[in-house]
Amino acid sequence: MRLLAKRFRVLALAVLCGCASAPRFSQMDADQLLQYGLDRLAAGKWDETTRVLEQFTFQYPTHARYQEARYRLGDAHFGKKEYLIAAAEYARLADDFPAGEWAEDARFKVCESYYRLSPQPQLDQEYTRTAIDHCRSLVAYFPDGEFTAGARTMATELENKLARKELQVGEHYYKRGAYDSAIVYFEKVLGGYPSSSSAAPALLGLYRSYDRIGWREEARQTRERLLRDFPDSVEARLVGGSVVPPS
């Protein structure tokens, strides 16, 4: 609703202020207006693109290229690095026209917009989780689609980031001798991201934590799991002997 209200405000201001571009736009028909907006987009003129395409989508909701115009409006916000607004534009387009010709493209761009918002592992990962959800949603909607491989790749990268965050917390507790807390976070990695790049380090951390608190059977089972699941890893080599080098 806020995005829609913003569109009305933009159009109203253009009329009330007598913007220099308004008379020119008023002399254009639908196709000319759309083409002008696309030309501005190609030139990287993001603000002018949004102004033109907002006017087009407001005036010509039944135009044959209406969905394309809405998609390109998202592109303009994306190009300006306004990823939250871009994601909202793409998501609304996909929701309004789930079987439309731009639906798959729009769902992928929602995924990519949140991917761009995903921060470093030590920061809050709300956008990372949202990106994963949208990437997985795209794969579910279009399992053989054009963007499915790219969505899977982004989701895997983001899941590795979440796993790395949990691993870092576990390692933090381990270094401070808080082994029970370390075990909790190492198990989070293994439970939530068993195929991630952090799984083998988490198993090593879990093994060492069990060993430090004297849980010999749990340590033995963890070591065997590490050797079985990641036999070629650095971590497997570290536990290859009877004594694990100190961390």
N, C-alpha and C positions, 0 to 999 in steps of 0.2 A: 504493500500500500504506500509506503514511503517513497519508493522509486516512482510509482505512478504519480504521486503528488508532486514529486520533483519535476517530472516531465511537464505537468500542467504549469508549474511556476516558470519553467524555462520558456515555454511558448508564450505565456502571458507577458513576461518581461520583454520578450522580443517585439511583441506588438506595442506595448506601452512605451518602451524606450525608443521606438523608431529606429532600431538597429540598422546599420548601413546595408546589411545583407538582406533584410526583410523584403524590400521592394524587389530585389533580384529573385529571391525565392518565390515571391508571389507571381512572377511572370513565367515560372517554370511549370510544366505539366509534371505528372507523377514520374514518368520515366526519366525526364531530365533531372528532377530533384534527386532521385535515387542515384543516378549516375554521378551527379555532382558529389554526393556523399561518399560514394565508393572511390571516386578520384581523390577526395580529401583523405580518406583512409589510407590509400596507397601512398600518399605523400607524407603520411605520418602526422597529419594535422588533426590530432585527437579531439581537441575541444570543438573545432568546427565540424568534424565528422559527427560527434554526438548531437550537436545542435541540429544539423541537417537531418540526420536519421530519426531523431526524436520527432521532428516535424513531419517527416514522411510517414512514420508509423501511426502518428496521431491522425493525419489527414486521410490516409489511404489503407485502412485496415482490411479491405477486401482485394487489394492488389495481388496479382499473381506471385509477386516476389516479396510479399510482406514478411514471410518467415525469414527469408534471406536478410532482409533489412534489419530485423531484430537480432539475428545472429551477428551481423557486422557491427551493430551497436555494441554488443558484448565485446567484439574484437577491439573496438576503439578504447573501451575502458581497460581491456587487457593490455593494449599497447601503451597506455598511460600508467600501467602498473597499479591500477585501481582494482586489485584482484577480487576483493569482496563484492564490489559492485558488478564486476564482470561475471563472477560466479552466479550472482542473483539473476542477472539478465539471461544467462545461458540456461539456468535451471527453470526459470519461468517459461522460456520458449519450449524446452523439452516437456514440461508438464502440460502446457497448453496444447501442444501438438505432438503427442507421444508417438504417433505413426507418421509424422511429417518427414520430409526429405532432409531436414536439418537436425532431427532429434538425436541421432547418433553422434554427430559432430558436436552438438551442444553438450551432451552428457560428458563427452571426453574433455571438453574445455572446462566444465565444472571441476572435474578431477584435476586437470592441470592447473587451474586457478588456485585451488587449495594446496596443491603440491608446491606452488611458488610461495605460498604463505607459510609453509612448514619451517619452523625455526631450528636452531642448533639443538642437539639432544638434551643439553642441560636446562633448556627453557621449557615453558609449558607447551604441551603437545596437542592441544585441542584441534588446531588446524590440521595437524598430521593425521589424527584419527578421522577427521571429517574427510580428508582427501582419500584415505584408504577406503572408507565407506562408499564414496562416490565411484572410485575406481572399480571396486568389487561389484557395485551396482551396474556399471557399464558392462562388465564381463557377463553378468547375469542376463541383462537385456539383450546383448549382442554377442553371444559366445563365439561366433565366427566372423565378427565384424572387422572392419578396417582398422579400428583403433584398439582392438582387444589386446594385442601383444604389448602395445605401448602402455596401456592401463595396467596390465599385469606387472610390467617392469617397474613402473612407478610405485605400485602398491608394495612390491617386494622391497624396494629401496627404502620406503617409508617404514615398513615393518622392521627392517634392520635397524633403522634409527630408533624406534621405540625399544627394541631389544637392547640396543647399546645403552640407552638411558637407564634401563633396569640393571644392566650389568655394571655400569659405573657406580650406581648406588650400592650394589652388593660389594663391589671392590672397596668402596669407601668404608663400609662397615667392617669388612675383613681386615683392612689395614689398621683399624683401631681396636681390633680384638673383640668386636661385637659379633661373634660368630653366628649366634642364633638369628640376628637380624640379617646378616649376610646370606644365610641359608634361604631366608624368605625371598629375597630378591633374585638369587640365582635360580630358585625354583620357578619364579615368575617368568624368567627368560625361557626356561625349558618347557613350561606349561603353555605359554602363549606364543612362543616363537621357536619351536623345536628345530626348524630348518634354517634359521637365520645364521648370519656370520658370527653371532655372539653365543651360539649354543655350545660350541666346544670350550671357549673360555669360561662359560658358566659352569660346565661340568667340572672343569679343573678347579674353579673356585669352590664348588660344592664339595668336591673330594677333599680339598685341603681344609675346609671348614669342619667337615665331619672328623677328619683326622685330628684336628686341634682339640676338639672337645671329647675325643675318645670314643666316637661312635664307629667302631672298627668294621662292623658288618655293613653299615650304610656306606662307609668309605670304600670298602671292597666292591660293593655292587656299583657304585658310581664310577669307580675306575674301570670296571669291566664294560660298563655302558660307553664310556668315553672311547675305549680301545675298539669296541665293536662298531659304534656309529661314526666315529671320526678317526679311522686308523692312520690316515696320512697327515693328520694335523700336527702342528707344533705341540699342542697340548698333550696329544697322545704320546709323543716322543718324551715329554717331560715325565710322564707316569710310567714309561716303559720299564724302568727298573724298580727295585724294591723300595728305593728311597726317592722321594720327590724333592728336588732342589728348593731351598727356601725362596719365597716370593720377594 
